[in-house]
């Protein structure tokens, strides 16, 4: 199992409970971004790339750091 799979599991598992926390951490995320039923680490990293202009590596790094705080 890779780190990405671990992140996917934790983020996906907690997704419905952490929408407010994600919005506070990344204020440029929209309500629609955090309410998506398909929420997981990959989806979140994609939204961060889109909203903040991050490259893929930086987006996943931020998601990983956020996941570590859960």
mmCIF file as Biopython writes it, N, C-alpha, C and O atoms, coordinates in Angstrom:
data_model
#
loop_
_atom_site.group_PDB
_atom_site.id
_atom_site.type_symbol
_atom_site.label_atom_id
_atom_site.label_alt_id
_atom_site.label_comp_id
_atom_site.label_asym_id
_atom_site.label_entity_id
_atom_site.label_seq_id
_atom_site.pdbx_PDB_ins_code
_atom_site.Cartn_x
_atom_site.Cartn_y
_atom_site.Cartn_z
_atom_site.occupancy
_atom_site.B_iso_or_equiv
_atom_site.auth_seq_id
_atom_site.auth_asym_id
_atom_site.pdbx_PDB_model_num
ATOM 1   N N  . UNK A ? 1  ? 0.850   -1.181 0.000  1.0 0.0 1  A 1 
ATOM 2   C CA . UNK A ? 1  ? 0.000   0.000  0.000  1.0 0.0 1  A 1 
ATOM 3   C C  . UNK A ? 1  ? 0.890   1.237  0.000  1.0 0.0 1  A 1 
ATOM 4   O O  . UNK A ? 1  ? 1.869   1.300  0.743  1.0 0.0 1  A 1 
ATOM 5   N N  . UNK A ? 2  ? 0.554   2.219  -0.831 1.0 0.0 2  A 1 
ATOM 6   C CA . UNK A ? 2  ? 1.327   3.455  -0.882 1.0 0.0 2  A 1 
ATOM 7   C C  . UNK A ? 2  ? 0.726   4.487  0.046  1.0 0.0 2  A 1 
ATOM 8   O O  . UNK A ? 2  ? -0.396  4.332  0.529  1.0 0.0 2  A 1 
ATOM 9   N N  . UNK A ? 3  ? 1.492   5.550  0.290  1.0 0.0 3  A 1 
ATOM 10  C CA . UNK A ? 3  ? 0.979   6.629  1.135  1.0 0.0 3  A 1 
ATOM 11  C C  . UNK A ? 3  ? -0.301  7.218  0.569  1.0 0.0 3  A 1 
ATOM 12  O O  . UNK A ? 3  ? -1.215  7.546  1.325  1.0 0.0 3  A 1 
ATOM 13  N N  . UNK A ? 4  ? -0.381  7.358  -0.772 1.0 0.0 4  A 1 
ATOM 14  C CA . UNK A ? 4  ? -1.567  7.930  -1.393 1.0 0.0 4  A 1 
ATOM 15  C C  . UNK A ? 4  ? -2.796  7.104  -1.050 1.0 0.0 4  A 1 
ATOM 16  O O  . UNK A ? 4  ? -3.858  7.668  -0.783 1.0 0.0 4  A 1 
ATOM 17  N N  . UNK A ? 5  ? -2.676  5.774  -1.050 1.0 0.0 5  A 1 
ATOM 18  C CA . UNK A ? 5  ? -3.815  4.939  -0.700 1.0 0.0 5  A 1 
ATOM 19  C C  . UNK A ? 5  ? -4.236  5.145  0.742  1.0 0.0 5  A 1 
ATOM 20  O O  . UNK A ? 5  ? -5.430  5.132  1.045  1.0 0.0 5  A 1 
ATOM 21  N N  . UNK A ? 6  ? -3.281  5.334  1.634  1.0 0.0 6  A 1 
ATOM 22  C CA . UNK A ? 6  ? -3.593  5.596  3.041  1.0 0.0 6  A 1 
ATOM 23  C C  . UNK A ? 6  ? -4.332  6.918  3.159  1.0 0.0 6  A 1 
ATOM 24  O O  . UNK A ? 6  ? -5.329  7.020  3.873  1.0 0.0 6  A 1 
ATOM 25  N N  . UNK A ? 7  ? -3.832  7.942  2.448  1.0 0.0 7  A 1 
ATOM 26  C CA . UNK A ? 7  ? -4.492  9.243  2.478  1.0 0.0 7  A 1 
ATOM 27  C C  . UNK A ? 7  ? -5.906  9.104  1.929  1.0 0.0 7  A 1 
ATOM 28  O O  . UNK A ? 7  ? -6.854  9.603  2.535  1.0 0.0 7  A 1 
ATOM 29  N N  . UNK A ? 8  ? -6.060  8.432  0.790  1.0 0.0 8  A 1 
ATOM 30  C CA . UNK A ? 8  ? -7.378  8.264  0.199  1.0 0.0 8  A 1 
ATOM 31  C C  . UNK A ? 8  ? -8.348  7.658  1.199  1.0 0.0 8  A 1 
ATOM 32  O O  . UNK A ? 8  ? -9.474  8.134  1.345  1.0 0.0 8  A 1 
ATOM 33  N N  . UNK A ? 9  ? -7.916  6.616  1.882  1.0 0.0 9  A 1 
ATOM 34  C CA . UNK A ? 9  ? -8.793  5.958  2.839  1.0 0.0 9  A 1 
ATOM 35  C C  . UNK A ? 9  ? -9.211  6.902  3.955  1.0 0.0 9  A 1 
ATOM 36  O O  . UNK A ? 9  ? -10.398 6.980  4.271  1.0 0.0 9  A 1 
ATOM 37  N N  . UNK A ? 10 ? -8.281  7.617  4.555  1.0 0.0 10 A 1 
ATOM 38  C CA . UNK A ? 10 ? -8.581  8.491  5.691  1.0 0.0 10 A 1 
ATOM 39  C C  . UNK A ? 10 ? -9.434  9.685  5.263  1.0 0.0 10 A 1 
ATOM 40  O O  . UNK A ? 10 ? -10.445 9.988  5.897  1.0 0.0 10 A 1 
ATOM 41  N N  . UNK A ? 11 ? -9.030  10.355 4.196  1.0 0.0 11 A 1 
ATOM 42  C CA . UNK A ? 11 ? -9.795  11.511 3.719  1.0 0.0 11 A 1 
ATOM 43  C C  . UNK A ? 11 ? -11.197 11.077 3.298  1.0 0.0 11 A 1 
ATOM 44  O O  . UNK A ? 11 ? -12.184 11.712 3.669  1.0 0.0 11 A 1 
ATOM 45  N N  . UNK A ? 12 ? -11.281 10.010 2.533  1.0 0.0 12 A 1 
ATOM 46  C CA . UNK A ? 12 ? -12.584 9.530  2.063  1.0 0.0 12 A 1 
ATOM 47  C C  . UNK A ? 12 ? -13.472 9.122  3.236  1.0 0.0 12 A 1 
ATOM 48  O O  . UNK A ? 12 ? -14.668 9.414  3.250  1.0 0.0 12 A 1 
ATOM 49  N N  . UNK A ? 13 ? -12.884 8.454  4.206  1.0 0.0 13 A 1 
ATOM 50  C CA . UNK A ? 13 ? -13.628 8.011  5.388  1.0 0.0 13 A 1 
ATOM 51  C C  . UNK A ? 13 ? -14.176 9.195  6.182  1.0 0.0 13 A 1 
ATOM 52  O O  . UNK A ? 13 ? -15.308 9.152  6.664  1.0 0.0 13 A 1 
ATOM 53  N N  . UNK A ? 14 ? -13.386 10.235 6.314  1.0 0.0 14 A 1 
ATOM 54  C CA . UNK A ? 14 ? -13.765 11.399 7.127  1.0 0.0 14 A 1 
ATOM 55  C C  . UNK A ? 14 ? -14.492 12.482 6.331  1.0 0.0 14 A 1 
ATOM 56  O O  . UNK A ? 14 ? -15.005 13.430 6.926  1.0 0.0 14 A 1 
ATOM 57  N N  . UNK A ? 15 ? -14.551 12.368 5.009  1.0 0.0 15 A 1 
ATOM 58  C CA . UNK A ? 15 ? -15.037 13.438 4.142  1.0 0.0 15 A 1 
ATOM 59  C C  . UNK A ? 15 ? -16.314 14.123 4.639  1.0 0.0 15 A 1 
ATOM 60  O O  . UNK A ? 15 ? -16.323 15.349 4.752  1.0 0.0 15 A 1 
ATOM 61  N N  . UNK A ? 16 ? -17.376 13.401 4.937  1.0 0.0 16 A 1 
ATOM 62  C CA . UNK A ? 16 ? -18.612 14.084 5.339  1.0 0.0 16 A 1 
ATOM 63  C C  . UNK A ? 16 ? -18.462 14.914 6.623  1.0 0.0 16 A 1 
ATOM 64  O O  . UNK A ? 16 ? -19.202 15.875 6.835  1.0 0.0 16 A 1 
ATOM 65  N N  . UNK A ? 17 ? -17.515 14.541 7.464  1.0 0.0 17 A 1 
ATOM 66  C CA . UNK A ? 17 ? -17.365 15.206 8.762  1.0 0.0 17 A 1 
ATOM 67  C C  . UNK A ? 17 ? -16.399 16.391 8.726  1.0 0.0 17 A 1 
ATOM 68  O O  . UNK A ? 17 ? -16.371 17.182 9.669  1.0 0.0 17 A 1 
ATOM 69  N N  . UNK A ? 18 ? -15.610 16.531 7.664  1.0 0.0 18 A 1 
ATOM 70  C CA . UNK A ? 18 ? -14.530 17.532 7.677  1.0 0.0 18 A 1 
ATOM 71  C C  . UNK A ? 18 ? -14.727 18.664 6.678  1.0 0.0 18 A 1 
ATOM 72  O O  . UNK A ? 18 ? -13.783 19.404 6.399  1.0 0.0 18 A 1 
ATOM 73  N N  . UNK A ? 19 ? -15.925 18.816 6.138  1.0 0.0 19 A 1 
ATOM 74  C CA . UNK A ? 19 ? -16.134 19.854 5.127  1.0 0.0 19 A 1 
ATOM 75  C C  . UNK A ? 19 ? -15.850 21.254 5.689  1.0 0.0 19 A 1 
ATOM 76  O O  . UNK A ? 19 ? -15.201 22.062 5.025  1.0 0.0 19 A 1 
ATOM 77  N N  . UNK A ? 20 ? -16.321 21.540 6.878  1.0 0.0 20 A 1 
ATOM 78  C CA . UNK A ? 20 ? -16.065 22.849 7.484  1.0 0.0 20 A 1 
ATOM 79  C C  . UNK A ? 20 ? -14.590 23.069 7.765  1.0 0.0 20 A 1 
ATOM 80  O O  . UNK A ? 20 ? -14.061 24.162 7.565  1.0 0.0 20 A 1 
ATOM 81  N N  . UNK A ? 21 ? -13.946 22.035 8.221  1.0 0.0 21 A 1 
ATOM 82  C CA . UNK A ? 21 ? -12.504 22.112 8.505  1.0 0.0 21 A 1 
ATOM 83  C C  . UNK A ? 21 ? -11.703 22.375 7.224  1.0 0.0 21 A 1 
ATOM 84  O O  . UNK A ? 21 ? -10.746 23.149 7.231  1.0 0.0 21 A 1 
ATOM 85  N N  . UNK A ? 22 ? -12.103 21.725 6.130  1.0 0.0 22 A 1 
ATOM 86  C CA . UNK A ? 22 ? -11.423 21.960 4.855  1.0 0.0 22 A 1 
ATOM 87  C C  . UNK A ? 22 ? -11.614 23.401 4.397  1.0 0.0 22 A 1 
ATOM 88  O O  . UNK A ? 22 ? -10.672 24.026 3.910  1.0 0.0 22 A 1 
ATOM 89  N N  . UNK A ? 23 ? -12.820 23.930 4.548  1.0 0.0 23 A 1 
ATOM 90  C CA . UNK A ? 23 ? -13.094 25.314 4.132  1.0 0.0 23 A 1 
ATOM 91  C C  . UNK A ? 23 ? -12.310 26.310 4.968  1.0 0.0 23 A 1 
ATOM 92  O O  . UNK A ? 23 ? -11.870 27.337 4.451  1.0 0.0 23 A 1 
ATOM 93  N N  . UNK A ? 24 ? -12.128 26.026 6.251  1.0 0.0 24 A 1 
ATOM 94  C CA . UNK A ? 24 ? -11.325 26.921 7.090  1.0 0.0 24 A 1 
ATOM 95  C C  . UNK A ? 24 ? -9.850  26.834 6.708  1.0 0.0 24 A 1 
ATOM 96  O O  . UNK A ? 24 ? -9.146  27.843 6.718  1.0 0.0 24 A 1 
ATOM 97  N N  . UNK A ? 25 ? -9.388  25.649 6.377  1.0 0.0 25 A 1 
ATOM 98  C CA . UNK A ? 25 ? -7.984  25.440 6.011  1.0 0.0 25 A 1 
ATOM 99  C C  . UNK A ? 25 ? -7.677  26.035 4.637  1.0 0.0 25 A 1 
ATOM 100 O O  . UNK A ? 25 ? -6.613  26.621 4.435  1.0 0.0 25 A 1 
ATOM 101 N N  . UNK A ? 26 ? -8.604  25.885 3.697  1.0 0.0 26 A 1 
ATOM 102 C CA . UNK A ? 26 ? -8.453  26.400 2.339  1.0 0.0 26 A 1 
ATOM 103 C C  . UNK A ? 26 ? -9.687  27.229 1.994  1.0 0.0 26 A 1 
ATOM 104 O O  . UNK A ? 26 ? -10.627 26.704 1.399  1.0 0.0 26 A 1 
ATOM 105 N N  . UNK A ? 27 ? -9.703  28.515 2.356  1.0 0.0 27 A 1 
ATOM 106 C CA . UNK A ? 27 ? -10.894 29.349 2.169  1.0 0.0 27 A 1 
ATOM 107 C C  . UNK A ? 27 ? -11.370 29.494 0.722  1.0 0.0 27 A 1 
ATOM 108 O O  . UNK A ? 27 ? -12.526 29.848 0.491  1.0 0.0 27 A 1 
ATOM 109 N N  . UNK A ? 28 ? -10.512 29.230 -0.244 1.0 0.0 28 A 1 
ATOM 110 C CA . UNK A ? 28 ? -10.925 29.370 -1.645 1.0 0.0 28 A 1 
ATOM 111 C C  . UNK A ? 28 ? -11.712 28.157 -2.148 1.0 0.0 28 A 1 
ATOM 112 O O  . UNK A ? 28 ? -12.235 28.185 -3.262 1.0 0.0 28 A 1 
ATOM 113 N N  . UNK A ? 29 ? -11.802 27.103 -1.351 1.0 0.0 29 A 1 
ATOM 114 C CA . UNK A ? 29 ? -12.661 25.979 -1.720 1.0 0.0 29 A 1 
ATOM 115 C C  . UNK A ? 29 ? -14.109 26.417 -1.597 1.0 0.0 29 A 1 
ATOM 116 O O  . UNK A ? 29 ? -14.468 27.133 -0.661 1.0 0.0 29 A 1 
ATOM 117 N N  . UNK A ? 30 ? -14.934 25.995 -2.527 1.0 0.0 30 A 1 
ATOM 118 C CA . UNK A ? 30 ? -16.347 26.347 -2.480 1.0 0.0 30 A 1 
ATOM 119 C C  . UNK A ? 30 ? -17.122 25.309 -1.663 1.0 0.0 30 A 1 
ATOM 120 O O  . UNK A ? 30 ? -16.614 24.231 -1.353 1.0 0.0 30 A 1 
ATOM 121 N N  . UNK A ? 31 ? -18.331 25.655 -1.332 1.0 0.0 31 A 1 
ATOM 122 C CA . UNK A ? 31 ? -19.211 24.721 -0.632 1.0 0.0 31 A 1 
ATOM 123 C C  . UNK A ? 31 ? -19.419 23.474 -1.486 1.0 0.0 31 A 1 
ATOM 124 O O  . UNK A ? 31 ? -19.441 22.358 -0.968 1.0 0.0 31 A 1 
ATOM 125 N N  . UNK A ? 32 ? -19.568 23.664 -2.780 1.0 0.0 32 A 1 
ATOM 126 C CA . UNK A ? 32 ? -19.721 22.534 -3.689 1.0 0.0 32 A 1 
ATOM 127 C C  . UNK A ? 32 ? -18.502 21.630 -3.708 1.0 0.0 32 A 1 
ATOM 128 O O  . UNK A ? 32 ? -18.629 20.410 -3.813 1.0 0.0 32 A 1 
ATOM 129 N N  . UNK A ? 33 ? -17.315 22.226 -3.606 1.0 0.0 33 A 1 
ATOM 130 C CA . UNK A ? 33 ? -16.087 21.440 -3.576 1.0 0.0 33 A 1 
ATOM 131 C C  . UNK A ? 33 ? -16.079 20.475 -2.405 1.0 0.0 33 A 1 
ATOM 132 O O  . UNK A ? 33 ? -15.724 19.308 -2.567 1.0 0.0 33 A 1 
ATOM 133 N N  . UNK A ? 34 ? -16.461 20.938 -1.246 1.0 0.0 34 A 1 
ATOM 134 C CA . UNK A ? 34 ? -16.357 20.110 -0.044 1.0 0.0 34 A 1 
ATOM 135 C C  . UNK A ? 34 ? -17.600 19.250 0.210  1.0 0.0 34 A 1 
ATOM 136 O O  . UNK A ? 34 ? -17.577 18.382 1.083  1.0 0.0 34 A 1 
ATOM 137 N N  . UNK A ? 35 ? -18.657 19.475 -0.522 1.0 0.0 35 A 1 
ATOM 138 C CA . UNK A ? 35 ? -19.878 18.673 -0.356 1.0 0.0 35 A 1 
ATOM 139 C C  . UNK A ? 35 ? -19.972 17.541 -1.377 1.0 0.0 35 A 1 
ATOM 140 O O  . UNK A ? 35 ? -20.918 16.755 -1.346 1.0 0.0 35 A 1 
ATOM 141 N N  . UNK A ? 36 ? -19.007 17.458 -2.269 1.0 0.0 36 A 1 
ATOM 142 C CA . UNK A ? 36 ? -19.034 16.427 -3.305 1.0 0.0 36 A 1 
ATOM 143 C C  . UNK A ? 36 ? -19.086 15.037 -2.685 1.0 0.0 36 A 1 
ATOM 144 O O  . UNK A ? 36 ? -18.304 14.734 -1.783 1.0 0.0 36 A 1 
ATOM 145 N N  . UNK A ? 37 ? -20.001 14.185 -3.157 1.0 0.0 37 A 1 
ATOM 146 C CA . UNK A ? 37 ? -20.064 12.827 -2.619 1.0 0.0 37 A 1 
ATOM 147 C C  . UNK A ? 37 ? -18.864 11.971 -3.040 1.0 0.0 37 A 1 
ATOM 148 O O  . UNK A ? 37 ? -18.646 10.897 -2.480 1.0 0.0 37 A 1 
ATOM 149 N N  . UNK A ? 38 ? -18.099 12.434 -4.005 1.0 0.0 38 A 1 
ATOM 150 C CA . UNK A ? 38 ? -16.941 11.670 -4.493 1.0 0.0 38 A 1 
ATOM 151 C C  . UNK A ? 38 ? -15.650 12.116 -3.818 1.0 0.0 38 A 1 
ATOM 152 O O  . UNK A ? 38 ? -14.563 11.888 -4.348 1.0 0.0 38 A 1 
ATOM 153 N N  . UNK A ? 39 ? -15.760 12.740 -2.670 1.0 0.0 39 A 1 
ATOM 154 C CA . UNK A ? 39 ? -14.595 13.305 -2.007 1.0 0.0 39 A 1 
ATOM 155 C C  . UNK A ? 39 ? -13.577 12.286 -1.550 1.0 0.0 39 A 1 
ATOM 156 O O  . UNK A ? 39 ? -13.909 11.318 -0.866 1.0 0.0 39 A 1 
ATOM 157 N N  . UNK A ? 40 ? -12.329 12.514 -1.935 1.0 0.0 40 A 1 
ATOM 158 C CA . UNK A ? 40 ? -11.202 11.740 -1.463 1.0 0.0 40 A 1 
ATOM 159 C C  . UNK A ? 40 ? -9.951  12.594 -1.662 1.0 0.0 40 A 1 
ATOM 160 O O  . UNK A ? 40 ? -10.051 13.740 -2.100 1.0 0.0 40 A 1 
ATOM 161 N N  . UNK A ? 41 ? -8.791  12.058 -1.352 1.0 0.0 41 A 1 
ATOM 162 C CA . UNK A ? 41 ? -7.553  12.839 -1.427 1.0 0.0 41 A 1 
ATOM 163 C C  . UNK A ? 41 ? -7.269  13.326 -2.840 1.0 0.0 41 A 1 
ATOM 164 O O  . UNK A ? 41 ? -6.850  14.467 -3.032 1.0 0.0 41 A 1 
ATOM 165 N N  . UNK A ? 42 ? -7.493  12.477 -3.821 1.0 0.0 42 A 1 
ATOM 166 C CA . UNK A ? 42 ? -7.249  12.868 -5.206 1.0 0.0 42 A 1 
ATOM 167 C C  . UNK A ? 42 ? -8.164  13.987 -5.648 1.0 0.0 42 A 1 
ATOM 168 O O  . UNK A ? 42 ? -7.730  14.929 -6.311 1.0 0.0 42 A 1 
ATOM 169 N N  . UNK A ? 43 ? -9.431  13.887 -5.284 1.0 0.0 43 A 1 
ATOM 170 C CA . UNK A ? 43 ? -10.396 14.931 -5.605 1.0 0.0 43 A 1 
ATOM 171 C C  . UNK A ? 43 ? -10.000 16.249 -4.926 1.0 0.0 43 A 1 
ATOM 172 O O  . UNK A ? 43 ? -10.015 17.306 -5.556 1.0 0.0 43 A 1 
ATOM 173 N N  . UNK A ? 44 ? -9.649  16.176 -3.654 1.0 0.0 44 A 1 
ATOM 174 C CA . UNK A ? 44 ? -9.258  17.370 -2.910 1.0 0.0 44 A 1 
ATOM 175 C C  . UNK A ? 44 ? -8.016  18.006 -3.519 1.0 0.0 44 A 1 
ATOM 176 O O  . UNK A ? 44 ? -7.962  19.225 -3.681 1.0 0.0 44 A 1 
ATOM 177 N N  . UNK A ? 45 ? -7.024  17.200 -3.856 1.0 0.0 45 A 1 
ATOM 178 C CA . UNK A ? 45 ? -5.808  17.730 -4.476 1.0 0.0 45 A 1 
ATOM 179 C C  . UNK A ? 45 ? -6.143  18.414 -5.800 1.0 0.0 45 A 1 
ATOM 180 O O  . UNK A ? 45 ? -5.573  19.456 -6.124 1.0 0.0 45 A 1 
ATOM 181 N N  . UNK A ? 46 ? -7.055  17.837 -6.554 1.0 0.0 46 A 1 
ATOM 182 C CA . UNK A ? 46 ? -7.474  18.448 -7.812 1.0 0.0 46 A 1 
ATOM 183 C C  . UNK A ? 46 ? -8.137  19.793 -7.612 1.0 0.0 46 A 1 
ATOM 184 O O  . UNK A ? 46 ? -7.894  20.730 -8.372 1.0 0.0 46 A 1 
ATOM 185 N N  . UNK A ? 47 ? -8.978  19.893 -6.586 1.0 0.0 47 A 1 
ATOM 186 C CA . UNK A ? 47 ? -9.630  21.178 -6.308 1.0 0.0 47 A 1 
ATOM 187 C C  . UNK A ? 47 ? -8.592  22.216 -5.870 1.0 0.0 47 A 1 
ATOM 188 O O  . UNK A ? 47 ? -8.693  23.386 -6.239 1.0 0.0 47 A 1 
ATOM 189 N N  . UNK A ? 48 ? -7.591  21.790 -5.080 1.0 0.0 48 A 1 
ATOM 190 C CA . UNK A ? 48 ? -6.540  22.714 -4.648 1.0 0.0 48 A 1 
ATOM 191 C C  . UNK A ? 48 ? -5.730  23.199 -5.846 1.0 0.0 48 A 1 
ATOM 192 O O  . UNK A ? 48 ? -5.362  24.372 -5.915 1.0 0.0 48 A 1 
ATOM 193 N N  . UNK A ? 49 ? -5.454  22.308 -6.779 1.0 0.0 49 A 1 
ATOM 194 C CA . UNK A ? 49 ? -4.734  22.706 -7.990 1.0 0.0 49 A 1 
ATOM 195 C C  . UNK A ? 49 ? -5.540  23.763 -8.743 1.0 0.0 49 A 1 
ATOM 196 O O  . UNK A ? 49 ? -4.995  24.768 -9.197 1.0 0.0 49 A 1 
ATOM 197 N N  . UNK A ? 50 ? -6.829  23.523 -8.867 1.0 0.0 50 A 1 
ATOM 198 C CA . UNK A ? 50 ? -7.705  24.426 -9.599 1.0 0.0 50 A 1 
ATOM 199 C C  . UNK A ? 50 ? -7.870  25.770 -8.889 1.0 0.0 50 A 1 
ATOM 200 O O  . UNK A ? 50 ? -7.720  26.824 -9.507 1.0 0.0 50 A 1 
ATOM 201 N N  . UNK A ? 51 ? -8.173  25.733 -7.614 1.0 0.0 51 A 1 
ATOM 202 C CA . UNK A ? 51 ? -8.476  26.971 -6.875 1.0 0.0 51 A 1 
ATOM 203 C C  . UNK A ? 51 ? -7.230  27.797 -6.536 1.0 0.0 51 A 1 
ATOM 204 O O  . UNK A ? 51 ? -7.279  29.028 -6.534 1.0 0.0 51 A 1 
ATOM 205 N N  . UNK A ? 52 ? -6.123  27.123 -6.251 1.0 0.0 52 A 1 
ATOM 206 C CA . UNK A ? 52 ? -4.920  27.821 -5.794 1.0 0.0 52 A 1 
ATOM 207 C C  . UNK A ? 52 ? -3.788  27.833 -6.816 1.0 0.0 52 A 1 
ATOM 208 O O  . UNK A ? 52 ? -2.743  28.433 -6.562 1.0 0.0 52 A 1 
ATOM 209 N N  . UNK A ? 53 ? -3.968  27.193 -7.952 1.0 0.0 53 A 1 
ATOM 210 C CA . UNK A ? 53 ? -2.935  27.172 -8.966 1.0 0.0 53 A 1 
ATOM 211 C C  . UNK A ? 53 ? -1.697  26.382 -8.565 1.0 0.0 53 A 1 
ATOM 212 O O  . UNK A ? 53 ? -0.586  26.686 -9.001 1.0 0.0 53 A 1 
ATOM 213 N N  . UNK A ? 54 ? -1.895  25.371 -7.736 1.0 0.0 54 A 1 
ATOM 214 C CA . UNK A ? 54 ? -0.781  24.551 -7.266 1.0 0.0 54 A 1 
ATOM 215 C C  . UNK A ? 54 ? -0.441  23.475 -8.290 1.0 0.0 54 A 1 
ATOM 216 O O  . UNK A ? 54 ? -1.294  23.060 -9.074 1.0 0.0 54 A 1 
ATOM 217 N N  . UNK A ? 55 ? 0.818   23.027 -8.278 1.0 0.0 55 A 1 
ATOM 218 C CA . UNK A ? 55 ? 1.139   21.863 -9.093 1.0 0.0 55 A 1 
ATOM 219 C C  . UNK A ? 55 ? 0.689   20.614 -8.327 1.0 0.0 55 A 1 
ATOM 220 O O  . UNK A ? 55 ? 0.376   20.680 -7.139 1.0 0.0 55 A 1 
ATOM 221 N N  . UNK A ? 56 ? 0.664   19.496 -9.017 1.0 0.0 56 A 1 
ATOM 222 C CA . UNK A ? 56 ? 0.147   18.246 -8.436 1.0 0.0 56 A 1 
ATOM 223 C C  . UNK A ? 56 ? 0.894   17.858 -7.164 1.0 0.0 56 A 1 
ATOM 224 O O  . UNK A ? 56 ? 0.275   17.472 -6.172 1.0 0.0 56 A 1 
ATOM 225 N N  . UNK A ? 57 ? 2.201   17.958 -7.189 1.0 0.0 57 A 1 
ATOM 226 C CA . UNK A ? 57 ? 3.008   17.561 -6.026 1.0 0.0 57 A 1 
ATOM 227 C C  . UNK A ? 57 ? 2.672   18.412 -4.798 1.0 0.0 57 A 1 
ATOM 228 O O  . UNK A ? 57 ? 2.472   17.878 -3.707 1.0 0.0 57 A 1 
ATOM 229 N N  . UNK A ? 58 ? 2.611   19.718 -4.977 1.0 0.0 58 A 1 
ATOM 230 C CA . UNK A ? 58 ? 2.305   20.617 -3.858 1.0 0.0 58 A 1 
ATOM 231 C C  . UNK A ? 58 ? 0.887   20.379 -3.336 1.0 0.0 58 A 1 
ATOM 232 O O  . UNK A ? 58 ? 0.656   20.402 -2.127 1.0 0.0 58 A 1 
ATOM 233 N N  . UNK A ? 59 ? -0.050  20.154 -4.237 1.0 0.0 59 A 1 
ATOM 234 C CA . UNK A ? 59 ? -1.430  19.899 -3.818 1.0 0.0 59 A 1 
ATOM 235 C C  . UNK A ? 59 ? -1.511  18.633 -2.962 1.0 0.0 59 A 1 
ATOM 236 O O  . UNK A ? 59 ? -2.161  18.634 -1.916 1.0 0.0 59 A 1 
ATOM 237 N N  . UNK A ? 60 ? -0.855  17.551 -3.401 1.0 0.0 60 A 1 
ATOM 238 C CA . UNK A ? 60 ? -0.884  16.325 -2.615 1.0 0.0 60 A 1 
ATOM 239 C C  . UNK A ? 60 ? -0.121  16.475 -1.302 1.0 0.0 60 A 1 
ATOM 240 O O  . UNK A ? 60 ? -0.497  15.869 -0.299 1.0 0.0 60 A 1 
ATOM 241 N N  . UNK A ? 61 ? 0.928   17.264 -1.297 1.0 0.0 61 A 1 
ATOM 242 C CA . UNK A ? 61 ? 1.655   17.521 -0.055 1.0 0.0 61 A 1 
ATOM 243 C C  . UNK A ? 61 ? 0.745   18.209 0.961  1.0 0.0 61 A 1 
ATOM 244 O O  . UNK A ? 61 ? 0.718   17.832 2.133  1.0 0.0 61 A 1 
ATOM 245 N N  . UNK A ? 62 ? 0.003   19.216 0.510  1.0 0.0 62 A 1 
ATOM 246 C CA . UNK A ? 62 ? -0.912  19.909 1.417  1.0 0.0 62 A 1 
ATOM 247 C C  . UNK A ? 62 ? -2.011  18.965 1.920  1.0 0.0 62 A 1 
ATOM 248 O O  . UNK A ? 62 ? -2.384  19.011 3.092  1.0 0.0 62 A 1 
ATOM 249 N N  . UNK A ? 63 ? -2.520  18.117 1.037  1.0 0.0 63 A 1 
ATOM 250 C CA . UNK A ? 63 ? -3.548  17.155 1.442  1.0 0.0 63 A 1 
ATOM 251 C C  . UNK A ? 63 ? -2.972  16.188 2.480  1.0 0.0 63 A 1 
ATOM 252 O O  . UNK A ? 63 ? -3.624  15.879 3.477  1.0 0.0 63 A 1 
ATOM 253 N N  . UNK A ? 64 ? -1.755  15.717 2.240  1.0 0.0 64 A 1 
ATOM 254 C CA . UNK A ? 64 ? -1.114  14.797 3.184  1.0 0.0 64 A 1 
ATOM 255 C C  . UNK A ? 64 ? -0.930  15.464 4.556  1.0 0.0 64 A 1 
ATOM 256 O O  . UNK A ? 64 ? -1.212  14.854 5.587  1.0 0.0 64 A 1 
ATOM 257 N N  . UNK A ? 65 ? -0.463  16.699 4.562  1.0 0.0 65 A 1 
ATOM 258 C CA . UNK A ? 65 ? -0.286  17.415 5.838  1.0 0.0 65 A 1 
ATOM 259 C C  . UNK A ? 65 ? -1.613  17.603 6.554  1.0 0.0 65 A 1 
ATOM 260 O O  . UNK A ? 65 ? -1.690  17.461 7.774  1.0 0.0 65 A 1 
ATOM 261 N N  . UNK A ? 66 ? -2.657  17.920 5.798  1.0 0.0 66 A 1 
ATOM 262 C CA . UNK A ? 66 ? -3.990  18.076 6.379  1.0 0.0 66 A 1 
ATOM 263 C C  . UNK A ? 66 ? -4.460  16.739 6.963  1.0 0.0 66 A 1 
ATOM 264 O O  . UNK A ? 66 ? -5.004  16.691 8.066  1.0 0.0 66 A 1 
ATOM 265 N N  . UNK A ? 67 ? -4.244  15.662 6.212  1.0 0.0 67 A 1 
ATOM 266 C CA . UNK A ? 67 ? -4.662  14.331 6.671  1.0 0.0 67 A 1 
ATOM 267 C C  . UNK A ? 67 ? -3.974  13.965 7.979  1.0 0.0 67 A 1 
ATOM 268 O O  . UNK A ? 67 ? -4.578  13.324 8.839  1.0 0.0 67 A 1 
ATOM 269 N N  . UNK A ? 68 ? -2.721  14.366 8.134  1.0 0.0 68 A 1 
ATOM 270 C CA . UNK A ? 68 ? -1.974  14.057 9.355  1.0 0.0 68 A 1 
ATOM 271 C C  . UNK A ? 68 ? -2.571  14.748 10.578 1.0 0.0 68 A 1 
ATOM 272 O O  . UNK A ? 68 ? -2.366  14.300 11.706 1.0 0.0 68 A 1 
ATOM 273 N N  . UNK A ? 69 ? -3.309  15.836 10.360 1.0 0.0 69 A 1 
ATOM 274 C CA . UNK A ? 69 ? -3.933  16.576 11.458 1.0 0.0 69 A 1 
ATOM 275 C C  . UNK A ? 69 ? -5.282  15.989 11.860 1.0 0.0 69 A 1 
ATOM 276 O O  . UNK A ? 69 ? -5.838  16.365 12.892 1.0 0.0 69 A 1 
ATOM 277 N N  . UNK A ? 70 ? -5.810  15.075 11.056 1.0 0.0 70 A 1 
ATOM 278 C CA . UNK A ? 70 ? -7.134  14.492 11.363 1.0 0.0 70 A 1 
ATOM 279 C C  . UNK A ? 70 ? -7.052  13.525 12.519 1.0 0.0 70 A 1 
ATOM 280 O O  . UNK A ? 70 ? -8.064  12.945 12.911 1.0 0.0 70 A 1 
#
